[in-house]
Amino acid sequence: MSDANRMKPQTAAKKLNIYLPATPSEFQETPLTHDEFVALQADPPEWLQTLRREGPFPRPEVARKLGITITALKANDADQPLTATEIKALLQDQPEWLRTARTALATRRTEEGKGRDTEADGSAED
């Protein structure tokens, strides 16, 4: 199979929600076939299981686990990979910026949910 038909390591890491620099060098240097990628998902090796469990996690996963946006991470200079232990510590003893960002995202999601409910109610009346 040609390299054109292989998935770049960066793409595979993004799809797996893992931080590429924390993966084994073989993974970082070797494009994957579709079958190899599917096999990684179906039967993850120990290194992948450990990364998914302990991190370090990439920025989108850190934001998700903290319950905030990526923008909030960047705005508060917290825009780096974090481990599960570091995330747990932040959640247990939340700095003011994290409390504010979590509240803002929760409020926005609630308002968006209300908007969808209103749209659904309005379309039912038509």
Helices and strands as residue ranges (DSSP letters): G 3-5, H 9-16, G 20-22, H 25-29, H 34-42, H 46-54, H 59-66, H 70-75, H 84-92, H 96-125
